[in-house]
Amino acid sequence: MIETIRDYARIDPALAGEGGIAANVIDAMAQTRRHLFVPKNRASLAYADRPLPIGHGQTISQPYIVALMTHLVRLPENATVLEIGTGSGYQAAILARIASKVCTIEIIPELGERARATLKGLGYDNVDIRIGDGYQGWPECGPFDAVVVTAALGHVPPKLVEQLKEEGRLVMPVGSPSGIQRLTVIEKSAAGKTTTREAGRVRFVPFTRSGD
């Protein structure tokens, strides 16, 4: 799995940069046992570079995409991170190996509780999980050095940008939930202004709201 991630980064250095995926991200991917975050009947496929269903119409993302999104937010030392879309808890586990604190929100109670049990059982004590709609973010847990959104929406929720610290980054798939999305990176400057760029094309499950 790790070599496949490195190969993807070499094939298209525009996505990860000339240096490839950051070493601390590669280390986090190598140290995290992905098979513990997928259903038992999918465990044999856990280290293939592909998304896998985890129930309730949701998926655990392709390992390369998890690595790429983690790389793109460029976590500083002692970072506090917000994740929208906990799912299986795998992306949160990767972030938690680099960041000091991860706040993650999952709208599907069964998935959120399962992820909480998995992460607790594996000894992750720097991850807080909230069950609910992530559109408004989690201001009480922030502000954040980074925001990672693992579901597709046609726009970036304004409150997520507001909760970014200066010089923070947000990464999320933007576009039609039924099609191909743009992996979007938003950077907030020291003056509070934002710049936006695209980092490739992806396909994610839809961003679910409480009224859906």
C-alpha positions as CSV (number, residue, x, y, z in Angstrom):
1,M,0.0,0.0,0.0
2,I,2.8,2.4,0.9
3,E,4.6,1.8,-2.3
4,T,1.4,2.4,-4.3
5,I,1.0,5.7,-2.6
6,R,4.5,6.7,-3.4
7,D,4.0,5.6,-7.0
8,Y,0.9,7.7,-7.4
9,A,2.7,10.7,-6.1
10,R,5.6,10.1,-8.5
11,I,3.2,9.8,-11.5
12,D,1.6,13.1,-10.9
13,P,3.9,15.3,-8.7
14,A,1.6,18.3,-9.3
15,L,-0.8,16.7,-6.7
16,A,1.7,16.1,-3.9
17,G,4.6,18.3,-5.0
18,E,8.0,17.3,-6.3
19,G,9.0,15.8,-2.9
20,G,6.0,13.5,-2.9
21,I,3.8,12.7,0.1
22,A,5.4,14.1,3.3
23,A,7.4,11.7,5.3
24,N,5.2,12.1,8.5
25,V,2.1,11.2,6.4
26,I,3.8,8.1,5.0
27,D,4.8,7.1,8.5
28,A,1.3,7.6,9.8
29,M,-0.1,5.5,7.0
30,A,2.4,2.7,7.6
31,Q,1.7,2.6,11.3
32,T,-2.1,2.5,11.1
33,R,-3.8,-0.9,10.6
34,R,-6.4,-0.2,8.0
35,H,-8.0,-3.7,8.3
36,L,-9.3,-2.7,11.7
37,F,-11.4,0.1,10.2
38,V,-13.2,-2.0,7.6
39,P,-15.9,-4.6,8.0
40,K,-14.5,-8.1,8.7
41,N,-15.8,-9.4,5.4
42,R,-13.7,-6.8,3.6
43,A,-10.5,-7.2,5.6
44,S,-8.7,-9.1,2.8
45,L,-9.1,-6.0,0.7
46,A,-8.0,-3.5,3.3
47,Y,-4.6,-2.7,1.9
48,A,-5.7,-2.5,-1.7
49,D,-5.7,1.1,-3.1
50,R,-9.4,1.4,-3.4
51,P,-12.4,2.7,-1.4
52,L,-14.5,0.1,0.5
53,P,-18.1,0.1,1.7
54,I,-18.5,0.5,5.5
55,G,-22.3,0.4,5.6
56,H,-25.1,3.0,5.5
57,G,-24.1,4.0,2.0
58,Q,-20.7,5.2,3.1
59,T,-17.1,4.3,2.2
60,I,-13.6,4.3,3.6
61,S,-11.6,6.3,1.2
62,Q,-8.8,5.0,-1.1
63,P,-5.5,5.0,0.9
64,Y,-3.8,7.3,-1.6
65,I,-6.6,9.9,-1.3
66,V,-6.3,9.7,2.6
67,A,-2.6,10.3,2.3
68,L,-3.0,13.1,-0.3
69,M,-5.6,15.0,1.8
70,T,-3.5,14.7,4.9
71,H,-0.4,15.9,3.0
72,L,-2.2,18.8,1.5
73,V,-3.3,20.3,4.8
74,R,0.4,20.5,5.9
75,L,-0.2,20.0,9.6
76,P,2.0,22.2,11.7
77,E,3.5,21.1,15.0
78,N,0.8,20.6,17.8
79,A,-2.0,21.1,15.3
80,T,-5.7,21.0,16.0
81,V,-7.7,19.5,13.2
82,L,-11.4,19.3,12.3
83,E,-12.7,16.4,10.2
84,I,-16.2,16.4,8.7
85,G,-17.3,12.8,8.0
86,T,-15.8,10.4,10.5
87,G,-17.0,7.3,8.7
88,S,-14.9,4.4,9.9
89,G,-12.5,6.6,11.8
90,Y,-9.5,5.8,9.6
91,Q,-8.8,9.3,8.3
92,A,-9.1,10.6,11.9
93,A,-6.6,7.9,13.0
94,I,-4.1,9.1,10.4
95,L,-4.6,12.7,11.4
96,A,-4.2,11.8,15.1
97,R,-0.8,10.4,14.5
98,I,0.4,13.8,13.4
99,A,-1.8,16.3,15.1
100,S,-2.2,17.0,18.8
101,K,-6.0,17.0,18.7
102,V,-8.6,15.8,16.2
103,C,-12.2,16.9,16.4
104,T,-14.4,14.8,14.0
105,I,-18.1,14.9,13.3
106,E,-20.2,12.1,11.9
107,I,-23.9,12.5,11.1
108,I,-24.8,8.7,11.1
109,P,-24.9,7.6,14.7
110,E,-24.1,4.0,14.1
111,L,-20.9,4.9,12.2
112,G,-19.9,7.5,14.8
113,E,-20.3,5.2,17.7
114,R,-18.5,2.4,15.9
115,A,-15.6,4.7,15.0
116,R,-15.5,5.9,18.7
117,A,-15.2,2.3,19.9
118,T,-12.5,1.5,17.4
119,L,-10.4,4.5,18.1
120,K,-10.8,4.1,21.9
121,G,-9.9,0.4,21.6
122,L,-6.7,1.3,19.7
123,G,-5.7,3.8,22.3
124,Y,-6.3,7.1,20.4
125,D,-6.9,9.5,23.3
126,N,-6.6,12.7,21.2
127,V,-9.7,12.2,19.0
128,D,-13.1,13.7,20.0
129,I,-16.1,12.5,18.1
130,R,-19.4,14.4,17.8
131,I,-22.6,12.9,16.3
132,G,-24.4,15.5,14.2
133,D,-24.4,17.7,11.1
134,G,-21.0,19.0,10.3
135,Y,-22.0,21.9,8.1
136,Q,-21.5,24.5,10.8
137,G,-18.3,23.0,12.0
138,W,-17.4,22.7,15.7
139,P,-16.4,26.2,17.0
140,E,-16.0,25.0,20.6
141,C,-13.3,22.6,19.5
142,G,-11.4,25.2,17.4
143,P,-10.0,27.3,16.0
144,F,-8.3,24.8,13.6
145,D,-5.0,24.6,11.9
146,A,-6.7,22.4,9.3
147,V,-10.1,21.2,8.2
148,V,-10.5,17.9,6.2
149,V,-14.0,17.2,4.7
150,T,-14.5,13.7,3.4
151,A,-17.8,14.2,1.6
152,A,-18.8,16.1,-1.5
153,L,-20.7,19.3,-1.6
154,G,-21.2,21.9,-4.3
155,H,-19.7,24.6,-2.2
156,V,-17.4,25.1,0.8
157,P,-19.4,25.7,4.0
158,P,-18.5,29.3,5.1
159,K,-18.4,28.4,8.8
160,L,-15.6,25.9,8.2
161,V,-13.5,28.6,6.6
162,E,-14.3,30.9,9.5
163,Q,-13.0,28.4,12.0
164,L,-9.6,28.1,10.3
165,K,-6.7,29.8,12.0
166,E,-4.7,32.2,10.1
167,E,-2.4,30.3,7.8
168,G,-4.7,27.3,8.1
169,R,-5.8,25.0,5.3
170,L,-9.0,23.3,4.3
171,V,-9.2,20.4,1.9
172,M,-12.5,19.0,0.6
173,P,-14.1,17.6,-2.6
174,V,-16.2,20.3,-4.2
175,G,-18.7,19.6,-7.0
176,S,-21.8,17.5,-7.7
177,P,-22.2,14.7,-5.3
178,S,-23.4,12.5,-8.2
179,G,-20.3,13.1,-10.4
180,I,-16.6,13.8,-10.3
181,Q,-15.5,16.5,-7.8
182,R,-12.6,18.9,-7.6
183,L,-10.3,18.2,-4.6
184,T,-10.1,21.8,-3.4
185,V,-7.5,23.4,-1.1
186,I,-8.3,26.7,0.6
187,E,-5.5,28.6,2.4
188,K,-6.2,31.4,4.9
189,S,-3.4,34.0,5.0
190,A,-2.1,35.8,8.0
191,A,-4.4,38.7,7.0
192,G,-7.4,36.4,7.0
193,K,-7.8,36.4,3.2
194,T,-8.2,33.1,1.4
195,T,-6.8,31.6,-1.8
196,T,-8.3,28.5,-3.5
197,R,-6.7,25.9,-5.8
198,E,-7.6,22.5,-7.3
199,A,-5.5,19.5,-6.4
200,G,-7.0,16.9,-8.7
201,R,-10.3,15.1,-9.5
202,V,-12.0,12.8,-7.0
203,R,-15.2,11.0,-6.3
204,F,-16.7,11.1,-2.8
205,V,-20.0,10.2,-1.2
206,P,-22.4,13.1,-0.7
207,F,-22.2,15.5,2.2
208,T,-25.2,14.6,4.3
209,R,-27.2,17.3,6.2
210,S,-29.6,16.7,9.1
211,G,-32.5,17.6,6.9
212,D,-31.7,15.1,4.1
